[in-house]
Amino acid sequence: MKENSFVSADDIRSAFSAAMSAMYRDEVPAYGTLMELVAKVNADTLSADAVLKERLKVTDTLDRISEERHGAIRLGTSAELSMMRRVFAVMGMYPVGYYDLSTAGVPVHSTAFRPVGEASLKRNPFRVFTSLLRLDLIADERLRAEAAAILKERRIFTPTAVELTEKAERDGGLDKADAERFVAQVLETFRWHDRANVGADMYKRLHDAHRLIADVVSFKGPHINHLTPRTLDIDRVQALMPEYSIAPKAVVEGPPTRHCPILLRQTSFKALEEAVSFRDADGGWKAGSHTARFGEIEQRGIALTPKGRGLYDRLLDESRRIVRPAADGSNARDYEVALASAFKGFPDNWAEIREAGLGYFSYSLTEKGRRTTLPGRRDLDGLIADGLVQFDPIVYEDFLPVSAAGIFQSNLGDGGQQEFVASPNQKRFETDLGAAVLDEFAHYAGIEKASIEACLKALTAAVAAE
């Protein structure tokens, strides 16, 4: 087969993202309402801020925002995680970062599968935050063994999905017909199933240990538990959600409202209580319910350097030492005030953030710069001061473990359940994954460095050619 007959990984990812969104809209009608709200807020924001709209156009990120999504799934075994890595690779998505959620009392560790190249991110930045259940953290040894036995018996991928993944690996890609079959078959892994794999008594035991454990172990597959659109003004979305008959969580996770957004802010609506059926002793089905799937919205800001991330973590800790947000939202206003106060220590101006080395930026020539050639290389700050080079924030494409845990807990709850001691184990996670996770900081630094080199090369190219 000729290489040029293959569908690109970016196109397969885009097709899968669209199919996932359509499926989730059918399964969770409130998701469609959420999409309408986010579209309105984004349009209003761009209409009111011509400068923002122009910068998004120049950096090729305006078109991607309306299509941008991230999803989340929870897997039960190392075999599931390893196969999921191979499936996502066909879509040009790779594991970036390691997240230990046990630090926040959630018995999983995770990575984010996403595209990593700048061109692929601009084409479609679909991400899936993928968690692996930590059975080793379940205190009840008998329950741990029973959960492992249940998970061992299930098969979350269709035979055709596995076959097509192997074909893509063997041949180096998929043609149009196979790519369409691949998308349809992999979609089945993420579909909701309202019949549990376990009886009501086992479900209760799993649920009593932790609701997330019950969600992972009790069902046929890792149903997508949310799809998240990106907004340009999460505070406006939060304020408008009740008008759309959507009850938001009390506190937006992440940094406070800022003129220059950093990292990631997230909010959500409460998880749905859905009718499910459990096996009974006679081989029939018994009616019950399960709470898992919810709606989430995010606002993305600049990717921070290790120095910037260290400052962010310190300020977040500082705010939570003053006021820790209550699960019921009773102290939401006090927490927001404490958060805003703490983050006065983080510059809220792009130039100051850049000069302090706190964030990653993409550099490009100004109109003046495009008309200029220089006899030799100049330092970057001088080129900026002379109006030859400009800079734009690089979008943060990843996640925050404290925020992820906050979203999980606000929707699933953990009151009265087993407390989990922080237990990071990246080496074990990577062994189960079958690959090392990529370093997010290295990728942002690479994008920034490449943009600087492109500017310097363009400014000196004409002279060098003489």
N, C-alpha and C positions, 0 to 999 in steps of 0.2 A: 504494500500500500504506500502511495506517495505521501510524504510528510504534509504537503500542502492541502491534503484532503481532510486533515484533522480539524476538529472544532477547537478553538483556543480555550485554555483553562479559564480565562476571564469570561468568555461567553457562556461556558457551562455554569460557572458560579453565578452569573447574572440570571440565567434561566432558572437555576435552582432557587435563588433568593426570591424571584418573582412567584414561582410555584409555591414556595413555603408561605409567602405572604397571603396568597389567594386561599390556600388551605386553612391558614389560621384565622382569616377573616370569616370563613364559613363556620369554623368550629367555635370561635369566640367573637360574636357580633360586636361586643364592646370595643374590640380592636379596630374595627372599621370606624367607629365613632371617634376613637382616639386619633386615627389617621386624619380625619376631617379637621379636628381641632388643631393638630400640629400644622397641617397645611395652611390653615387660616392664620395662625400666629406667625409662621415663617413669612407668609406673603405680607402681612402687616408690618413686620420688622424690617423687611427689605424695602418696603415702600417708604418707611419713615427714616431710613438710614442709607442715603445714596452712596456714602463713602464705603460702608461695609459691602454693599452690593457690587460696587466697582472692584474692590479688592478681591472679592470672591470670584468675580469674572476673570480677573487677571491671573489668579492662581489656579484656575480650572477646577475650583471646588464648588461653584454655584450649582452646576447641573447635578452633581452627585448627591446633594443634600436631600432632595425629595425622595431619592431611591435608597437612601442609606438605612440599613437595619443591623441590629445585632440580635442574635438569639441566644438561648441558653438551654443546655441539656445536662442531665446527670446520668452517668454510667455506673454499672455495678461491678465490672470485672476488668482485669488487665487485658483480656482477650478483646473485649468490646472496645476498650480505649485504643489498642493497637490497630484494630481494623478501622476504627473511625479515623485515625490518622491517615491511613492509606486512602480512604474514601475522600477525605477533604483534600488530599494532595492532587487528586484528579481535577479538583476545582481550583487549583492554585492557591490553597489555603494551608498554612504551616503553623506549628505550635510556637507561640511567642509568649514568653514569661511563665513564671511559676507562682501560683497563689496558694497560700496555706490559710484556709478559712477556719481551721481548728482554733486559731488564735482568737476568733470571735465566737467560739462555741458551736461551730457548724462542722460536722464530721466528714468533710471532703477536702481534697486538694485539687487544683485546677490549672488549666492553661487556656489560652485563647487561640483558636484557629482562625487565621486571617491572611489575606494577601500581604506581601511585604515590600514589593517593588513600588516605586512612586507611580509608574504608569498604571499598574494593576489597581492600586488604591484609588486612583482617579476614575478608573473604569467602573469599578464597583467594590466598595470597601466592606462587603458583607463579612461579619465576624460571628463566631459561635463560641461563647464562653462554655467550656466543657469541663465538668467536674467528675471526679472519680470518687465513689463512696469509700470511706476508710472503715472497712469492717473491723480492722484491728483496734479501732477506738471504742467499739461496743463492749461495755463492761461485762454483760451477761454472756458467758462462754457458750452456753447452750443456744441462745438466740443467735449468736454470731455464726455458729456452725449451721444452724437451720437456714439462715439467710444466705449463706454461701452455697448451700445445696440447691436452694430455689434458683439463685442466679445462674448456677452452672448449667441448668437445664434449658434456659431460654436462649433463643436465637433472634437477635434484634435486626439482622440484615436478611433480606430475601436472597435466595440462591442466585438469582439473576444479578442482583446488585454486586455480590461477591465476584461472580463470573466476569462482569464488565469491568470491575476494578482491576482484576488480574489481567484482563485483556489490555487495558490502558497502560498498565505497568510493563507488560510484555512488548507491546507494539509502539509505545511512546505517545499514545493518544487515542481518541475515539472519533469516528466519522460522525456525520450529522445524525444518522438513524440511531447509532449506538449511544450518542450523547443524549438524545431525547429519551431513550429507554433508561439510561443511567439516571437521569433526573427523576423520572417517574418511579423507578424502583427504590432509589435512596429516600425519596419522600415518604415511603411507607414506614421507614424506621422512625420518623418523627411524628407519625399520626397518633391521635388520641384513641385509646381503646377503653371502653367503659366496662369491660369485664376484667376483673382482677385475676391474677394467677394464684391467689391464696384465699383461704377461708377468712371469715370475719374475725375469728379468734386470733389467728396469726397476724392479721392486719392490725388488730388492737395492740398486740404485744410489740410489733414493730413501731407503731405509732407512739406508744408510751415511751419507747426509747428515744425517738426523735421523729418528728413528722417527715423530715426529709428522707430518713431511712425507709419509712413506709412508702414514700413516693417512688423511690428507686427500686425497691425489692418487689413490690406487690403487682407490678404491671408488665405487660408483654414487651414493652419497649420504652425507650427514653423520650416520651412525648415532649415536644417543644413546650417549655413552660412559660415562655414569653417571647415576643418579638418587639424590638425597641426602635421606634423612629427617632431621628435626630431633630431637635428644635434649636432655633436661634435665640429663644427667650424662654427658659424653663420656668421662671417666676410667673410669667404671663400665663403659660399653660397651667401651672399649679392653681392660679387664681380662677381660671375659667372652667376647670374640670367640673365643679359642682353644677354649673349652668348646663353642662352636657350630661347631667345625671351620672357623673362619675365621681366617686369619693376618693380624693387623693390621700396618700399617706401624710402624716402630720409634718414631717421634716424632709426637705430636699437633702439627699446624701451628697457629701463632698464639700468642696470649698464654698464660701459665701458668694453672694451676688457681687460681681466685680465689673469694672469697665473693660478690663482686659481678662477674659476668661482663661483659667488655667485648668489643666487636667480634665476632669469629668464630673458633671453634676447629674444626679439621677433622681427621679421620683416614680411613683407607680400608683396603680389603684389596687384595692384589696383583692386577694385571690378569690376565685369563684368556688363556691361549694357545688360540686357536680355529682349527679346521680351515678352510682356505679353498682355493679353486682358482684357478690362474692360467692365462691363455691360453698355448697353446704355438704353435710355428711352423706346425703343421698345422691350426690352427683348433680344436683340441680343448682339453682342460683337464688341467692338471697339479696334483697335490695339493701343498699347502703349509700354512703356518700364519701367523697374525698375532696380535699382542698389542695390545689396545686398551682393551677395556671392563673396568671395575672397579666396586667398591662403595665408597661414601663416606658418612660420617656427619658431621653438623655440630652444634655447640652455639652458639647466638646470644646475644649479650649486648647491652649498651647501645651505641647509636650515639654516636660521639665527635664533639665540635666540632673545628674546625681546630686549636685549641690542644691538645685532648686527643689528636688524631691525631698531632700533632707530637711530643708526649711519648711516645706509643706507639712511633712509628718510631725515636726516639732510643734508647729503652730496648731495643728489639729489636736495633738495630745494636750496642749496647753488649754485649748477651749474645753475639752472634755474633762479636764481636771476641775474646771470651774462648774460646768453643768454637763452631765451626761444625759443625752436625750432619752426620755422615758418611752417604753414600748407603746404606751397608750397615747402618747403625744401631749400629755398634760403640761409638760414644761417646754413645749416647742418654741414659744416666743423667747423664753429665757435663754434657750440654747442658741437660737439665731443671733441674739444680741452678743452672747459670749463668743460665738464663732466670728462675727464681724469684727469685734474688738481685737481678738487674737490676730486676725489676718491683716491688721493695720501694719504689721511687721513685714508684709510681702509687697514689694513695689507693684503699683497698679498703672504702669506706663510701659509701653513696649520698649522704648529706648532704655529705660532704667533696668528693665528685666534683662535685656540683651547685654548692657554694659556690666551688670553684676554677674553674668554667666549663669543665670537661673533657668533659661529656656532655650529651646532649639529654634533656629530661624532658617528660612529659605531665602537666599539672596538672588537678586536679579538686577539687570541694568535698567536704569531710568532711561527716559527718552534722550536726555542729554548724554548719558553713558553710551547709548547705542550709536551716537554720532561722533564718539571720541575714540581716539587710539592713543596709547601711551608708549613711550620708548622703553619702558621697563616695568617690572612688577612694583606695585605700591602696596602699602599696608591697607587692610580692609577699612579700618576706622577713618583713614584719610580719604578713601574713595567715597565713603558715606558722607563725610563732612563736605566734600566737594560736589555732592549731588549727583555722582555718577552711578552709585549703587544704592538700592533700596532693599528692605528686608520685610518679610511677612512671617508670622508665626506658623510653625509646623503643627498640624493637627495631632493631638494625642489620640492614638488609635487603640489604646489598650484599656486596662481596667484597674480598679482600686479595691483591694481585698476588704478593707473596712466597709466601704460603700456596698460592695456585693453582699457581704454578710448582713448589713443593715436592711437591704432590700429583702433578702431571704427571710430574716427574722420577722420583719413587719408583716409579711404575708403568710408565713407558715407557722410562726410562733414557736417558742421553745419553753414556755413556762412549765415548771414542774418536771421537766425531762432531764435525762442524764446531762451533766456538765462535762464538757470535753476539755482536757488540758491541751494547751498549745503543743503541737507535735509536727513541726515541719519536716518533710523528708523528700527533698527534691530528687535525690539520687534514686530512691525507690520509685517515685513517680515516673522518672525518665526510663527506668528499666521496664516498667509496665507499658509505657508509651512506645518503646522500641526506638527511641531517638532522643537526642538532647533538645531541650526547648531553646529557642533563639533569644538572644539578649536584646530587649527592646531599646535600651540606651545605645547600643552599638548601631542599630538601624537608624535611629534618628540622627546620630552623629554622622553616619555615612551620607544621609540625604543632605545634611547641612554642608558637609565638606565638599560634596560633589557640586553643589550650587555655587560655592565660593570659587572653586576651581574653574567652573564654566564662565563665571564673570571675569576672572583674571585672564583666562585664555582669550576671551572675546575682545578684551581691552588691548591686548598686546598682539593679537593675531596678525593684523594688517602690517604692523611694523616688522614682525618676525618674518613675514613672507617677502619683504623687500630684499 
